[in-house]
Amino acid sequence: MAFQHLHVRRDGPIAFVELDRPDVRNAFNSALVEELRAWAGSVGDDPSVRVAVLSGAGPTFCAGADLNTMKTAIEATRDENVEEARRLSAMFEALDTLPVPLVGRVHGAAIGGGTGLVAVCDAVVAEAATIFAFTEVKIGLVPSVISPYVLAKIGQSAARDLFLTGRRFPAARAREIGLVHEVAEAGALDATVARITKEVLAAAPEAVRSAKRLLRELPRLLPEAARELTIGTIAARRVSPEGQEGMRAFLEKRLPQWTLR
């Protein structure tokens, strides 16, 4: 699949996708939004992919919506804005529901919708100098489409502060509130991302997919349904070929077969 605004590559079971609009700080336009949604669908359908890495070309990870998109929004009707927001929402949903772990490699700045991209990543490494912000209220807007994913990551308390002020905050603060998981010094970003992908590849592929599915489904369930889901999930994993191999390998003090591929 050919893309105009994304650079994609594979390294064995690792899929890499890089936002490739560095001249506009990798800001969203309608084409980039659609390409990210399509990429997520293609990766999700590929069983040979075990982990994916999201990054941005140039000095900035992602600056949110670009100026032309804002100009279009000003001139568009409410119904046209609804459809545009629906396409943006579909992109975030596709990334959030990717069946394999999505690792964020973040540098420079993640602003507005760019911070939304950070929120849909399962593990995030940010360069220490990276700046984050939900700046929508500064221009009369609201970070609404990204809010479900951001709230799931940082909770109501941090969101109240950052959504309502629109203030900028550093990578260290992003780590404190759970938006970022590791902060790397300049030059150590790729090594830190590689360490995380290596950890994922040491885990059982189907178990990782099952764990991600569980994380998504569990918060939506009432207590009884949640109990049944957790009981059924562990029972299914214990009798699965992968679960059987993993437990036997542990007891026999050897590496499981998936690490030898």
C-alpha positions in Angstrom: 0.0 0.0 0.0 1.5 3.4 -1.1 1.2 6.5 1.1 1.8 10.1 0.4 2.1 11.4 3.9 3.4 8.4 5.8 6.7 6.5 5.6 6.2 2.9 6.4 8.7 0.0 6.7 9.0 -3.4 8.2 11.8 -5.0 10.2 10.7 -8.6 10.6 7.7 -8.6 13.0 8.0 -4.9 13.7 6.0 -2.4 11.7 7.2 1.2 11.6 5.1 4.2 10.6 6.4 7.7 10.4 4.3 10.9 9.9 6.0 12.4 6.9 4.9 16.0 6.6 7.9 17.7 8.3 7.4 21.0 6.4 4.2 21.5 8.4 5.4 19.8 11.6 3.5 16.6 10.7 0.2 18.4 11.2 -3.0 16.6 10.2 -4.8 17.1 7.0 -7.7 15.0 5.7 -5.3 12.9 3.6 -3.0 12.1 6.5 -5.9 11.2 8.7 -7.2 8.7 6.1 -3.8 7.2 5.5 -3.2 6.6 9.2 -6.6 4.9 9.4 -5.8 2.7 6.4 -2.3 1.9 7.8 -3.8 0.8 11.1 -6.3 -1.5 9.2 -3.6 -3.1 7.1 -1.3 -3.7 10.2 -4.2 -5.1 12.2 -5.0 -7.6 9.5 -1.4 -8.9 9.2 -0.8 -11.7 11.7 3.0 -11.5 11.1 3.1 -8.1 12.8 3.8 -8.3 16.6 4.5 -4.7 17.5 4.3 -1.3 15.8 6.2 2.0 16.3 4.7 5.4 15.5 7.0 8.4 15.0 7.3 11.7 13.2 9.7 13.0 10.6 11.7 16.2 11.1 12.0 18.2 14.4 8.4 17.7 15.6 6.3 14.6 16.3 2.9 16.2 15.5 1.5 19.7 15.8 -2.2 18.8 15.5 -4.4 20.2 12.7 -2.7 22.1 9.9 -3.7 25.7 8.9 -5.6 24.7 5.8 -7.7 22.2 7.8 -8.6 25.1 10.1 -9.5 27.4 7.2 -11.7 24.6 5.8 -13.4 24.2 9.1 -14.2 27.9 9.4 -15.9 27.8 6.0 -17.7 24.5 6.4 -21.2 23.9 7.6 -22.0 22.1 10.9 -22.8 18.9 9.0 -19.5 19.1 7.1 -17.7 19.6 10.3 -19.4 16.6 11.8 -18.3 14.4 8.9 -14.7 15.7 9.2 -14.7 15.0 13.0 -16.2 11.6 12.3 -13.2 10.7 10.0 -10.8 12.0 12.6 -12.5 9.9 15.3 -12.3 6.8 13.1 -8.6 7.3 12.7 -8.0 7.5 16.5 -10.2 4.5 17.0 -8.3 2.4 14.4 -5.0 3.2 16.1 -6.4 2.6 19.6 -7.9 -0.8 18.7 -4.8 -2.0 16.9 -4.5 -5.6 18.0 -0.7 -5.4 18.6 1.1 -3.0 20.9 1.7 0.5 19.5 4.9 2.2 20.7 5.1 6.0 20.5 8.5 7.5 19.6 7.9 11.2 20.5 10.2 14.2 20.1 10.0 17.9 19.7 6.4 18.6 20.3 3.0 16.9 20.5 0.3 19.5 20.3 -3.5 19.1 20.3 -4.3 16.1 18.2 -0.7 15.2 18.2 -1.0 14.6 22.0 -4.1 12.5 21.1 -1.8 10.3 19.0 0.4 9.9 22.1 -2.7 8.8 24.1 -3.6 6.0 21.8 -0.1 4.5 22.1 0.3 1.6 24.5 3.9 2.5 25.5 5.4 5.9 24.9 9.0 7.1 24.9 9.5 10.8 24.8 12.7 12.8 24.3 13.3 14.9 27.5 13.0 18.2 25.6 9.5 17.3 24.2 6.7 19.8 24.8 3.0 18.7 25.1 -0.2 20.7 25.1 -3.9 20.5 24.6 -4.1 24.0 23.1 -7.6 23.8 21.7 -9.2 26.2 24.2 -6.6 28.8 23.2 -8.3 29.1 19.8 -11.9 28.6 21.0 -12.1 24.8 20.4 -12.2 21.8 22.7 -10.1 18.6 22.6 -13.2 16.6 22.2 -12.5 13.8 19.7 -9.3 12.8 21.5 -10.8 13.1 25.0 -11.9 9.5 25.5 -8.3 8.3 24.8 -6.6 11.0 26.9 -9.0 10.5 29.9 -8.2 6.8 29.8 -4.6 7.6 30.0 -4.3 10.6 32.4 -7.6 10.6 34.3 -10.0 13.5 35.2 -7.7 15.4 37.6 -4.8 16.0 35.1 -7.3 16.5 32.2 -9.1 19.3 34.1 -5.9 21.2 34.5 -4.5 20.7 31.0 -7.8 20.8 29.0 -9.0 24.0 30.7 -5.8 26.0 30.6 -4.3 24.7 27.3 -0.9 25.2 28.9 2.2 23.6 27.7 3.9 20.9 29.8 7.2 19.0 29.6 8.0 15.4 29.1 8.7 14.9 32.8 5.1 16.1 33.7 3.7 13.9 30.9 5.4 10.9 32.5 4.1 11.9 36.0 0.5 11.8 34.7 0.8 8.6 32.7 0.7 10.1 29.2 4.4 9.1 28.7 6.0 6.0 30.1 9.7 6.7 29.6 11.7 9.9 29.1 14.9 9.5 27.1 17.8 12.0 26.8 18.7 13.2 23.3 20.3 10.5 21.3 18.8 7.7 23.4 15.3 7.7 22.0 15.8 4.9 19.5 17.6 2.7 21.9 14.8 3.0 24.4 12.2 2.3 21.8 14.2 -0.8 20.7 14.4 -2.1 24.2 10.6 -1.9 24.6 10.0 -3.6 21.2 12.4 -6.3 22.3 10.4 -6.9 25.4 7.2 -7.3 23.4 8.9 -9.8 21.1 9.9 -11.9 24.1 6.3 -12.2 25.0 3.8 -14.7 23.5 2.2 -13.1 20.4 -1.3 -14.4 21.0 -1.1 -13.6 24.7 -0.2 -10.0 24.0 -3.1 -9.6 21.6 -5.4 -11.2 24.2 -4.1 -8.9 26.9 -4.7 -5.8 24.8 -8.2 -7.0 24.0 -8.9 -7.5 27.7 -7.6 -4.1 28.5 -10.0 -2.5 26.1 -13.1 -4.6 27.0 -12.8 -4.8 30.8 -13.5 -1.1 31.7 -16.8 -1.2 29.8 -18.3 -4.1 31.7 -20.4 -4.4 34.8 -18.7 -6.4 37.7 -20.4 -9.8 36.9 -19.6 -9.6 33.2 -16.1 -8.5 34.0 -15.6 -11.5 36.3 -16.8 -13.8 33.6 -14.6 -12.3 31.0 -11.5 -12.6 33.2 -12.3 -16.2 34.1 -13.0 -17.2 30.5 -9.8 -15.4 29.3 -7.4 -17.1 31.6 -9.0 -20.5 31.2 -8.8 -20.2 27.4 -5.1 -19.1 27.6 -4.2 -22.1 29.9 -5.5 -24.7 27.4 -4.3 -22.8 24.3 -1.2 -24.3 22.5 0.7 -21.1 23.3 -0.3 -21.1 26.9 0.6 -24.8 27.2 4.0 -24.2 25.6 4.7 -21.2 27.8 3.9 -23.0 31.1 5.9 -26.1 30.1 8.9 -23.9 29.1 8.8 -22.2 32.4 8.6 -25.5 34.4 11.4 -27.0 32.3 13.5 -23.9 32.6 13.9 -23.3 28.9 12.9 -20.6 26.4 9.5 -21.0 24.8 9.2 -21.7 21.1 8.1 -18.2 20.1 11.4 -16.7 21.2 13.3 -19.1 18.9 11.6 -18.0 15.7 
